[in-house]
Amino acid sequence: MNRAIYLAILLITLLFLSFHRLDHTYSEYQSIEDLRRDYQRPSALWPAPTLDSTAVFTELGAILSPPALTEKEQPIAALGKMLFYDPRLSSSNQISCSTCHIDTAHWADKQTLAVGHQGLVGTRNTPSIENAWIQRELFWDGRANSLQEQQMMSIENHIEMFQDIDELPAKITAIKGYKKHFKKAYGNSTVTKDRILDAIALFQKTIVSNPTPFDAFMQGDYTQLTDQQVHGLHLFRTKARCINCHSGPYFTDLQYHNEGFTFYKRKREDLGRYNVTHKAADVGKMKTPGLRNVLHTGPWFHQGIFPNIESVIGMYNAGMNTPYRREEYKHDTLFPITSPLIKRLGLTKEEQRAIIAFLESLSSEPILIEKPKLPK
């Protein structure tokens, strides 16, 4: 073969491979080294994220430290820990807060739907309470405005603990061993529902996630993320559009979005945030969960309908679910509208694997709790 022709073919081949890599691996980046160089800088200098104008955005960041307990709060939190693990807070004396929020399961329960009083099955998946201290509202639909409200609702719910909150103080008072703990926490041994709820809430604020490889990367140890994970980080912020909802140090905008799984007018219908606000715009909306330890808190979504993370990423890639508006729903103001923040993504299999690899960098060992000795 003529040397000139050979060199021309070789050049064309190299150019094709270069463009192929450019298009399918690092988008506008020629190499992973180029991509790493941009992300091994302060986050303020990172490539611009792909954001819609309606997104509530905070740049990703390292984990934050919760407010430290004061000396006065420490015995209250210790009391809250006992109450959190005590099944006598339920009417059956068999269900405690820790039944559904298990430390080894990153404070979720790995069930599709929550199971509570007398084996009754709820309608939603148990969310993790790791990092609950950052939350302004609790539950998937945000119906509780504080950890105390969340506790009260769970204690009284007939599917969960089914215990009358107004009767609970007398029940706890009858357990003589609790008197010294209430006195140490509050100055006297009087048991009230507010004291019970405040103590559990304070303990819950101590349940946090451990630092992750991503946090070490953010603090300058750039060896903590693999090339694939750096690629996934870039995709997370750009082509995959995850950053539109999963932003900030805890990877949540703390907002509510409809992702297309309202099951409107069907057996599994869940109108979500609408049940709280009664605003048509909120039909089907659920709160954005944080993504720290997300790979260890499945199954995913508010009804636990995705058993593996590959199916989650695959559905996002497909643009999730947009319910078909039949003629009978033409004028129905409550017909659910999938969030416009969700779009078809066109991610390759390689890119989907890179995003999952990045999510793994948000994993840490769970903080395990030494179970308290319950008062008698």
N, C-alpha and C positions, 0 to 999 in steps of 0.2 A: 504494500500500500504506500502511495506517495506520502512522504513525511509531512508535507503541508496539510494534506487531507486528514492524516492521522491526528495531527495537532488540533486541527479545526474541530474534528469529532470529539476529541478529548475535552476541548474547551466548552463545547456545547453541552456535553454530558455534565461537566462540573457546574456549569451555570444552571442546568436543570435541577441538579441535586441541591444546589444552594437555594434556588427559589422554592423547591419542594420543602426543604427544611424550614425556610422562612415562613411559608404559608401554613404548614401543619404543626410546627413545633413551638416556635417562640414569636409568632406573629411578626411584629415589626423589628424584632431582634435577630441579628445575624447568628448569634451563638448564645449559649447559656452563660458564657463569661460576660457578655454584654448585659444580659438580663441581671445577673448577680451584681454587677457593678452599680446598676441603678438602685437595687434594693439593699445594698450594703451602705446606704446613706441614711441620714435621719428621715423619718417618714414624711416630713414636710417637703422633702425633695423627691419623693417617689413619683413614678409616672401618674398622670391624672387618672382618677378612677372613672369608670363609665357609669354615670349617674343620670337619672331622670330628674326633672325639676321638682318633682313632688317628694323626692326621697329626703328623709330626715337623717343626715349624715354626720358621723364623727369618724375620723380616721382610726384605723386599727391601732392598738397599742398594747403594751405589756400589762399584765394583771395588776390591779390596784389592791391596796391593803385596806380592809374594812376598819372602821373606827375601833380602836382598842377599848376593851372593857375597863371601866374605872374600878377602883378598889371597892366602891359601893355596889357596883353592878355584878361583880364576880359571884357572890353567893346567890344572887337572883338567877343568874345563868345556870349555876349548878343545880338549883331547884328546878329550873326549866328543863334541864336534861333528864332529871328523874321523871318528871311529868310526861315528857316526850316519849319515854320508854315504858310508861305505866299503862297496861291494858285496862286498868280500872277506870280510866277516863271514858270508857265505852260502856254502854248499857249491858253488854254481854260479858264484860270483864275479860274479853279476848282480843280486842282490837286496840292497838296503840298507834300513835303517829308513826312509830318506827315500823309498823307492819307494811306500810306502802312506801316509806322513805328509808331505804336500807343503805347503810354506809358502804358496804362492799359493792353495791350496784350504783355507785355514785349518787346516792340519795334519791333514786327512782326505784322501780321494782321489776323492770323488764317484762311486765305483763302487757298484753295487748290493751286491755281495759282494766281499770282498777277494780279490785275485789275487796268487799268490806263485810258489813254486818250480816251474819248468818250465810255467808257465801254469796251475797247478792253482787251482781256485776254492774258496774257503773256504765256510763255512756262515753267516757273519755279516758284517754291514756294518762297515767300518773306522771306529771312533770317532775323533773329533778328540783330539789330545793337547794342545790349548791348555789352559792352566791345570791341567795334570796335577799340579802341586804341591799342590793342595788335596785330592787323592784319598787315601783310606785304603786302598782296594782297586782293582785294575785289571781290565780286561776287562768285557764286558757282565755276566758272571756273578760277577765279583769273585774269581776264583780266584787272583789274584796279590795278595800282601799288601804289595808294595813295587814301586817302579819297577824295581829290580834283578831281582825275580822276573818281572816282566812282560817285561823284555828277554830273560832266559834262556829263557822259554817261547816267545817269538816266534822267537828264533834257532834253537832246537831243533825247533820244529814242522815236520813234514814237508811241510805245505802252504805254510808261510811261507818260512823261510830254510834249513831242513833242514841245520843245521850242528851237529855235536857240540860242545857247549860246552867239554868237557874237552880237545878237540883244538885249539880256537881259539887258546889262548895260543901254542902252537908255530907256528901259521900266521902270527900277527901278529908274532912274534919274527923270523921269516924275512924280514919286510919291514924292511930295515935303517933306512929313514927314520923308523920309529916310535921308535927307541931314544932319540933326543934328546927327543922329546915325552914319553915315559914318565918319563925322568929329570927333566925340568923339572916334571912334575906330581907325581911321587912320591919324588923324591930319588935314584932309581936306575932303571936301564933294564929291570928285571925285569918281564915281562908275566905277569899272572895273570888268571884269569877274573874274580875279584872286582874287580880294578882296572879291567878292561874295563867291567864292568857298573856299577860305581860312577861311572865317568866319564860314561858315556852317561846314566845317571840324573840326574846333576847338570846336564848340558846340558839334558835334558828339562825340568827345573824352571825353566829360563830362558824356556821357550816359553809366552808369555802372550798374552792378547788386549789390544788397545788400548782406551783409554777410549771410551765411546759417548755419543750424545746423552742416553741415560737417565742416565748418570753425571753429566753436566753438569747435568741437571735436579735430580738428588739433591743436587748441591752448590750449588743456588740459582739456576741460570740457567733459569728456567721457560719461556723462549722456545724451548728446545730440543725440546720435545714439542708436536706439533700438537694441536688439539682432538680429532681422531680418536684420536690416540695416548693422550691422557689418558683418554679414554673406554675405550680398550682396556686400559689399566692398571687401571682400576676393575673392568672385567669380569674381567680376569685374576685379581684378588684376591677377587672375589665370585661373581657368577652363573656364570662359566665354571669355577670351582673349580680352576683351574690351580695355585693357590698351595698346594694340599694336597700336592703333590709337588715343584713347582718354586719353591723359596723360597730366601731368603738372597742374598748378593751374586752368587753364580754360578748362581742359579736351579736348584738341585738340593738335595734333602734327603739325597743320598748313600745312599738306601735302595733296596730292591728291591721291584718291584711286577709283578704279572701283568696285562697289559693285554689278554689274550684271544687272543693269537696264538702259542699253543704248538704248534698243528698236531698235536695228540695222536694217536698211532697212525697218522700219515700220513707221507708221504715226507719232508716238511720238519720233522718233529718236532724241537723244541728244548726240553728240560726246564729250561734256564736254571740258576738258582741251585741247584736241586736236585742237579745234577751235582757241586756243590762240598760242600754240607752234608748231602745225603742225607736231608733232612727233607721229609716230604710237603707241609708247608705252603709250601715254597719252589718247588714245581713251576711252571715257566713264568715265574718272576720274573726280571726284568732290572733292572740298576741305572738309576736315573733320570739321564739325561744332563743336563748344564748347557745353558742356552739362549743363552748369549752366542754371537753369530754363527750362530744356528740356521738362519736363512734361507739361509745359504751353505754348509751342510754336508749337504745332502740327497744322495741319497734317504734317507728317515728310517725309523727303527725298526731293531731288531737284525738284521732280514733285508732291510732296504732296500726294503720292500714299498710305500712311499708315495712316488711320484715328484714330488709337488708339495705345498706347504704347505696349500693349500685342502683337499686330501683328508684331511690329518692333522686339521685343525680340524673338518672334516665328520664324521669318525669319532668324535672325542671328543664332538661334539654329539649323535651317535646313541647314545652310551653304549658305544662300542667293540664288542667282540665277546664274547658270552657263549656258550661252546660248549654245545650241547644234550647232556644226559646221557642217553644211550640206556640201555635196560634192561641191556645187557651190562656197562655201567660203573656200575651201581647201587651196588655194594659195592667199587668200585675206589678205594683210598685215594690213588692218584696222579692221579686225574682232576683236571685243572687248574681252578682257581677264579679267575675274574676278580676283581681287586681291588675291594672294596666302596667304595673311594674314587672309583671311576669310575661316573658316573651319567648318565642322559639330561639334557641341559642346556636344550633349548628356545631356543637362540640364534637370533636372526634373521640373515638374510644380512648386514645392516648391522653387527650386533654381531660376526659372524665376521670381517668385513673390518676392524673396529676392533682386534680382537685381533691380526690379522696386521700391521696398521700398528704396533701397540705392539711386536711382536717385531722389526720393522725398526729400532726405536730401540735395540735391543741389538746392532746391527751396527757393526763398525769395520773399518778397513783392516787386512789381515793384517800381522803383523810378518814382513818378508821377511829372509831370512838370506843373507849373502854366502857362496856355496859355498866350502868350504875347499879348498886345494890338497892333495891326498892324498899321503901319503908314498910313496916308491918304494924 
